C-alpha cells in the first residue's frame, strides 16, 4: 500500500484535472452535458484511479487501477482533439494540454512497469 498523495504522478494528475475543469468553463453551454461533462469526469477519474490503486493489497490490482487511469487519459486526449477540431478549444491550448497529458501518460506507464517488475 502506498500513500497516493506522495506520488508525483498522482499530483500531476490532480493538477491536470484542475486544468481541465478550468478550460472547460469557457466551452459553450450546449456542451455542458456533452464534452464538458465527459472531459471533467475523465480528468477526475485519472488521479482517482491512481489513488484507488494505492489502497489495493496486491500488485495486480494496483496495476489494473493504473490501466483504468491510463485508459481514461487516452479518452481525455481524444476529447481534447475533438474539442480542437470542432473549434471549441484554441489550438495552442490544445497542444499544451496534449503535451502535459502525454507526460502524465508516460508517468502512469512508468509506475505500472515499476510495479510489474517488482512482483
C-alpha positions in Angstrom: 0.0 0.0 0.0 1.3 3.4 -1.0 0.4 6.9 0.2 -1.1 8.2 -3.0 -0.5 11.9 -2.1 3.2 11.3 -2.2 3.2 10.0 -5.8 4.3 12.6 -8.3 2.1 11.0 -10.9 -1.0 11.5 -8.7 0.0 15.1 -8.0 0.4 15.8 -11.7 -2.9 14.1 -12.5 -4.7 16.2 -9.9 -3.2 19.4 -11.4 -4.3 18.2 -14.9 -7.9 17.6 -13.7 -7.9 21.1 -12.3 -6.7 22.5 -15.6 -9.4 20.5 -17.5 -12.0 22.0 -15.2 -10.7 25.5 -15.8 -10.5 25.3 -19.6 -13.9 23.6 -20.0 -15.5 26.6 -18.2 -15.1 28.5 -21.5 -16.9 25.8 -23.5 -20.3 26.7 -24.9 -23.4 26.0 -22.8 -24.6 23.4 -25.3 -21.6 21.3 -24.5 -22.3 21.3 -20.7 -23.8 17.8 -20.8 -21.6 16.6 -23.7 -17.8 17.2 -23.9 -17.6 19.3 -20.7 -19.2 16.5 -18.6 -17.1 13.7 -20.2 -13.9 15.7 -20.0 -14.3 16.6 -16.4 -15.3 13.0 -15.4 -12.3 11.6 -17.3 -10.0 14.2 -15.7 -11.1 13.4 -12.2 -11.0 9.7 -12.9 -7.3 9.7 -13.7 -6.0 10.6 -10.2 -8.9 8.9 -8.6 -7.9 5.5 -10.1 -4.3 6.1 -9.1 -5.4 6.7 -5.5 -7.7 3.7 -5.6 -4.9 1.5 -6.8 -2.7 2.6 -3.9 -5.3 1.1 -1.5 -5.2 -2.3 -3.2 -3.3 -5.0 -1.4 -2.0 -6.8 -4.5 0.3 -5.5 -7.2 -2.0 -7.0 -9.8 -4.9 -4.9 -8.5 -2.8 -1.8 -8.4 -1.7 -2.3 -12.0 -5.3 -2.8 -13.0 -6.3 0.6 -11.5 -3.4 2.2 -13.3 -4.6 0.6 -16.6 -8.0 2.2 -15.9 -6.4 5.5 -15.2 -4.4 5.2 -18.4 -7.5 4.4 -20.4 -9.2 7.5 -19.0 -6.2 9.6 -20.1 -6.5 8.4 -23.7 -10.2 9.1 -23.6 -9.5 12.6 -22.4 -6.8 13.0 -25.1 -9.4 12.1 -27.7 -11.8 14.6 -26.3 -9.2 17.3 -26.4 -8.6 16.5 -30.1 -12.3 16.7 -30.8 -12.6 20.0 -29.0 -9.9 21.4 -31.1 -11.3 20.1 -34.4 -14.8 21.5 -33.7 -13.1 24.8 -32.9 -14.1 24.9 -29.2 -10.6 24.7 -27.9 -7.8 27.0 -29.1 -5.1 25.0 -31.0 -2.3 26.4 -28.8 -4.1 25.4 -25.6 -4.9 22.0 -27.1 -1.3 21.4 -27.9 -0.1 22.4 -24.5 -2.8 20.2 -22.8 -1.9 17.2 -25.1 1.8 17.6 -24.2 1.0 17.7 -20.5 -1.3 14.7 -20.9 1.4 12.7 -22.8 3.9 13.3 -20.0 1.2 12.1 -17.5 0.6 9.0 -19.6 4.3 8.2 -19.6 4.4 8.6 -15.8 1.5 6.2 -15.4 3.1 3.7 -17.7 6.4 4.0 -15.8 4.7 3.4 -12.4 2.8 0.5 -13.9 6.1 -1.0 -15.3 7.8 -0.5 -12.0 5.1 -2.3 -10.0 5.0 -5.1 -12.6 8.8 -5.6 -12.4 8.8 -5.8 -8.6 6.1 -8.5 -8.5 
